[in-house]
Amino acid sequence: MSLSLSIAIAAIWVLASTCVAFLPMRRQYLPGGTLMLSAPLVILFIGYQHGWIWLVPAFLAFGSMYRNPLRYFLRKWRGLEAERIE
């Protein structure tokens, strides 16, 4: 059994996200934002290759990894006060 392209890309994405998490907070913004914006594309690619049922756990894992930035942007978009973590 061979590794599909979407799973290989997702594994690289997870490793890159883990490496970014080790950076100081002030250095996380650009690479973390890039990874956060690319995640839906990777997840949709997984769903395209392996079926829609894998979208749910992939999006839940993404939400778990990026819960604080997603919470920040959700509060900001709703017009509520959003604290920036330093």
C-alpha positions as CSV (number, residue, x, y, z in Angstrom):
1,M,0.0,0.0,0.0
2,S,1.4,3.4,-1.0
3,L,1.0,6.7,0.7
4,S,-1.3,9.1,-1.1
5,L,-0.2,12.6,-2.1
6,S,-2.8,14.2,0.1
7,I,-1.7,12.3,3.2
8,A,1.9,13.1,2.5
9,I,1.2,16.8,2.2
10,A,-0.9,16.7,5.4
11,A,1.9,15.0,7.3
12,I,4.4,17.7,6.1
13,W,1.8,20.3,7.1
14,V,1.5,18.8,10.6
15,L,5.3,18.7,11.0
16,A,5.6,22.3,9.8
17,S,2.9,23.4,12.3
18,T,4.7,21.7,15.1
19,C,7.9,23.4,14.2
20,V,6.2,26.8,14.1
21,A,4.7,26.1,17.6
22,F,8.3,25.9,19.0
23,L,9.1,29.4,17.8
24,P,8.7,32.5,20.0
25,M,5.2,34.0,19.8
26,R,6.4,37.1,17.9
27,R,8.0,34.9,15.2
28,Q,4.9,32.6,14.8
29,Y,2.6,35.1,13.0
30,L,3.8,34.8,9.4
31,P,4.4,31.1,9.1
32,G,1.5,30.2,11.4
33,G,-0.8,32.4,9.4
34,T,0.3,30.8,6.2
35,L,-0.2,27.4,7.6
36,M,-3.6,28.3,8.9
37,L,-4.7,29.6,5.5
38,S,-3.4,26.6,3.7
39,A,-5.0,24.1,6.0
40,P,-8.5,24.1,4.4
41,L,-6.9,23.4,1.0
42,V,-5.0,20.5,2.4
43,I,-8.1,19.2,4.1
44,L,-10.2,19.5,1.0
45,F,-7.6,17.7,-0.9
46,I,-7.7,14.8,1.6
47,G,-11.5,14.8,1.2
48,Y,-11.2,14.7,-2.6
49,Q,-8.8,11.7,-2.6
50,H,-10.2,9.7,0.4
51,G,-13.9,10.7,0.6
52,W,-15.9,13.3,2.5
53,I,-16.0,11.3,5.7
54,W,-12.4,12.2,6.4
55,L,-13.1,15.9,6.2
56,V,-14.8,15.9,9.7
57,P,-11.8,14.5,11.7
58,A,-9.4,16.6,9.7
59,F,-11.3,19.9,10.3
60,L,-11.7,18.9,14.0
61,A,-7.9,18.4,14.3
62,F,-7.3,21.7,12.5
63,G,-9.7,23.4,14.9
64,S,-7.9,21.8,17.9
65,M,-4.4,22.9,16.7
66,Y,-5.4,26.5,15.8
67,R,-8.1,27.1,18.4
68,N,-6.7,30.3,19.8
69,P,-6.1,32.1,16.5
70,L,-9.6,30.9,15.3
71,R,-11.2,32.2,18.5
72,Y,-9.4,35.5,18.1
73,F,-10.6,36.0,14.5
74,L,-14.1,34.9,15.3
75,R,-14.3,37.4,18.1
76,K,-12.8,40.1,15.9
77,W,-15.3,39.3,13.0
78,R,-18.2,39.5,15.4
79,G,-17.1,43.0,16.6
80,L,-16.2,41.9,20.1
81,E,-13.0,42.8,21.9
82,A,-10.3,40.4,21.0
83,E,-7.1,40.1,23.1
84,R,-3.9,39.5,21.2
85,I,-1.7,37.0,22.8
86,E,2.0,38.1,23.0
